[in-house]
Amino acid sequence: MVTDRTAVLILRAWAEPHGPSTLRASARYSTAAGRNAWRALNLHGPEAIAAFVHGWLLEVEADAARPPEDGRGIDDE
């Protein structure tokens, strides 16, 4: 059986004309795609958006280092 370690990030970004930081983003994400483990978050400002993406990537990397839940390797059948 092949274990899928796919993670998904959908990031929608736009600029609003007023305010100290005009960049906004809406993120829909999962580190366990296929398990209906979706989360959503609204962000504002380039630093906050970049920090979120960076943190999400670190979570994906950490999840990949863990053994599969069934105890089998990714390529084991």
Residue pairs with C-beta under 8 A, 6 or more apart in sequence:
1 70
1 72
1 76
1 77
2 74
2 75
2 77
3 68
3 69
3 70
3 72
3 73
3 74
4 33
4 34
5 63
5 64
5 74
6 33
6 34
7 29
7 30
7 31
7 32
7 33
7 56
7 59
7 60
7 63
8 29
8 30
8 33
9 27
9 28
9 29
9 53
9 56
10 27
10 28
10 29
11 25
11 26
11 27
11 49
11 53
12 25
12 26
12 27
13 23
13 24
13 25
13 49
14 23
14 24
14 25
15 22
15 23
15 24
16 22
16 24
21 44
21 45
21 46
23 44
23 45
23 46
23 49
24 42
24 43
24 44
25 42
25 43
25 44
25 49
25 52
26 40
26 41
26 42
26 43
27 40
27 41
27 42
27 43
27 52
27 56
28 38
28 39
28 40
29 38
29 39
29 40
29 41
29 56
30 37
30 38
30 39
31 37
31 56
31 59
31 60
31 63
32 63
41 52
43 49
43 52
68 74
